[in-house]
Amino acid sequence: MNRTKFDDVQSEQEQQVEKMIDEHQAQFSALFQATVDAAHNIRNDRQWSVAYYADLRNAEGYNQHRGEMAFDWGLSTRVNWTANASVDFWDAKSFGPNRSGGRAATEFQYRITEDPNVPQPFLLSFSGFGEWLTHTSPTYKAQAKLTIPLGQKTGVSVPMSVTYASRTDLIQESHTEARFGFSFDAAKVAAALLGGK
């Protein structure tokens, strides 16, 4: 192992420092490996959550209720699947008929970059969404998205997507819409500008 020597450090002190490093190097290596293994297990573990939301308004508005369930599963180190579904109820009070129904969405995300330690990988995802409410036409959307990082540790990436919608009022095109833009991670951008300090 190469070590930087300081001119103002005596040989005996330098040997003591090197001895301390050698004694604890295995512990730090084990800690790093344990951290990597824990992150891998969390990424590939299954997560399930249940939630309830309510937006209660005064007599001049309507109330919204939603019960939601979400599921996340890392199928492998490079494939992740998420899904969620909800039951919705809109209490219109005296403004009109009540509305009820549900929503469901799912997404498969594929990590194109093979190295799991790369902080900004190339990502390809496919997602679908459906919504069904009384007194409203059903809504269906499907999307394919490619996320291209601009370098590593920059916090900047370019997402490009193609979206299909069953209702033309949801997108600007007839039924299909293509988009691209820039995505910023403020923390990574700040770290890059500060030289990673």
C-alpha positions in Angstrom: 0.0 0.0 0.0 1.3 3.4 -0.9 1.2 6.0 1.9 2.1 9.7 1.9 5.0 10.5 4.1 5.1 13.8 6.0 8.5 15.5 6.5 7.7 16.6 10.0 6.7 13.1 11.2 9.4 11.0 12.8 10.1 7.5 11.6 8.8 5.9 14.9 5.5 7.9 14.7 5.1 7.0 11.1 5.5 3.3 11.9 2.9 3.6 14.7 0.4 5.2 12.3 1.0 2.5 9.7 0.5 -0.1 12.4 -2.9 1.4 13.4 -4.0 1.5 9.7 -3.0 -2.1 9.2 -4.8 -3.2 12.4 -8.1 -1.5 11.4 -8.0 -1.9 7.6 -9.8 -5.2 7.8 -12.6 -3.7 9.9 -13.2 -0.9 7.5 -13.2 -3.3 4.6 -15.8 -5.5 6.4 -17.9 -2.4 7.2 -17.9 -1.3 3.6 -18.9 -4.8 2.4 -21.6 -5.0 5.0 -22.9 -1.6 3.8 -22.9 -2.8 0.2 -24.7 -6.0 1.1 -27.3 -4.1 3.2 -28.0 -1.8 0.3 -28.3 -4.7 -2.1 -30.8 -6.5 0.3 -32.9 -3.4 0.7 -33.0 -2.8 -3.1 -34.1 -6.3 -3.8 -36.5 -6.7 -0.8 -40.3 -6.5 -1.1 -42.1 -3.5 0.3 -45.8 -3.1 0.8 -47.7 -0.1 2.2 -51.3 0.9 2.9 -52.4 4.5 3.2 -55.6 6.6 3.5 -56.0 10.2 2.4 -58.9 12.6 2.9 -59.4 16.2 1.7 -62.3 17.5 3.7 -63.8 20.9 2.7 -66.4 23.2 4.1 -69.9 23.4 2.7 -68.7 25.2 -0.4 -66.6 22.3 -1.6 -66.7 18.5 -2.0 -64.8 15.9 0.0 -62.3 13.5 -1.4 -61.4 10.1 0.1 -58.8 7.7 -1.1 -57.5 4.3 0.2 -54.3 3.3 -1.4 -52.0 0.3 -1.5 -48.4 0.4 -3.0 -46.0 -2.5 -3.7 -42.3 -2.4 -4.6 -40.1 -5.4 -5.5 -36.5 -5.5 -6.7 -36.8 -8.5 -9.0 -33.0 -8.5 -9.5 -30.1 -6.1 -9.1 -31.1 -4.5 -12.4 -34.9 -4.8 -12.6 -37.4 -3.2 -10.2 -41.2 -3.4 -10.2 -43.6 -1.0 -8.5 -47.4 -1.1 -8.5 -50.1 0.8 -6.7 -53.9 0.8 -6.6 -56.4 3.0 -4.9 -60.2 3.2 -4.3 -61.6 6.7 -4.6 -64.8 8.4 -3.4 -65.8 11.9 -4.1 -68.6 13.3 -1.8 -70.1 16.0 -4.0 -72.6 17.0 -1.2 -75.2 19.2 -2.9 -73.1 20.1 -5.9 -74.0 17.0 -8.0 -73.8 13.3 -8.0 -71.1 11.5 -6.0 -68.2 9.9 -7.9 -66.5 6.7 -7.0 -64.0 4.4 -8.6 -60.3 3.5 -8.5 -56.9 3.9 -10.0 -54.1 1.5 -10.8 -50.5 2.0 -12.0 -47.4 -0.1 -12.5 -43.8 0.4 -13.7 -40.9 -1.9 -14.6 -37.5 -0.2 -14.4 -34.5 -1.8 -16.1 -30.9 -0.7 -15.2 -29.1 -0.8 -18.5 -25.7 -0.1 -16.9 -24.3 -3.4 -15.6 -22.1 -2.0 -12.8 -24.3 -1.6 -9.7 -21.8 0.9 -8.2 -22.3 3.5 -11.0 -24.1 6.4 -9.3 -25.9 7.6 -12.4 -26.9 4.6 -14.6 -28.7 4.4 -17.9 -32.3 3.5 -17.1 -35.2 2.1 -19.3 -38.7 2.0 -17.8 -42.2 1.0 -19.0 -45.2 2.1 -17.1 -49.0 1.9 -17.3 -51.9 3.8 -15.6 -55.6 3.4 -15.5 -58.4 5.3 -13.8 -62.1 4.4 -13.6 -64.6 6.8 -12.1 -68.4 7.0 -12.4 -69.8 9.7 -14.6 -66.4 9.9 -16.4 -64.8 8.0 -19.3 -62.1 5.6 -18.3 -58.5 6.8 -18.6 -55.6 4.7 -19.8 -51.9 5.8 -20.2 -48.8 3.9 -21.2 -45.2 5.3 -21.2 -41.7 4.1 -22.2 -38.9 6.2 -20.9 -35.1 6.2 -21.3 -33.0 8.2 -18.8 -29.5 9.1 -20.0 -27.0 10.5 -17.5 -24.7 13.3 -18.5 -21.5 12.1 -16.9 -21.2 10.6 -13.4 -21.8 12.4 -10.1 -23.1 15.4 -12.0 -26.7 15.1 -10.9 -27.9 15.9 -14.4 -29.7 13.4 -16.7 -31.8 13.6 -19.9 -35.1 11.7 -19.7 -36.8 10.9 -23.0 -40.3 9.4 -23.1 -43.1 8.4 -25.4 -46.6 8.4 -23.9 -49.9 7.0 -25.2 -53.2 8.2 -23.7 -56.7 7.0 -24.4 -58.1 10.5 -24.1 -56.7 13.3 -26.2 -57.3 15.9 -23.6 -54.5 14.4 -21.4 -51.7 15.1 -23.9 -51.1 17.7 -26.6 -50.9 15.3 -29.5 -53.7 13.1 -30.9 -53.0 10.0 -28.8 -49.2 9.8 -28.6 -46.7 12.3 -27.3 -42.9 12.3 -27.2 -40.9 14.4 -24.6 -37.4 15.0 -23.6 -35.9 17.3 -21.0 -33.3 17.7 -18.2 -33.4 16.3 -14.7 -31.3 17.8 -11.9 -30.3 16.4 -8.5 -29.5 19.5 -6.5 -27.3 17.7 -4.0 -25.2 16.1 -6.6 -24.9 19.3 -8.7 -23.8 21.2 -5.6 -21.2 18.5 -4.8 -19.9 18.5 -8.3 -19.6 22.3 -8.3 -17.8 22.2 -4.9 -15.3 19.6 -6.2 -16.9 16.7 -4.3 -16.1 18.2 -0.9 
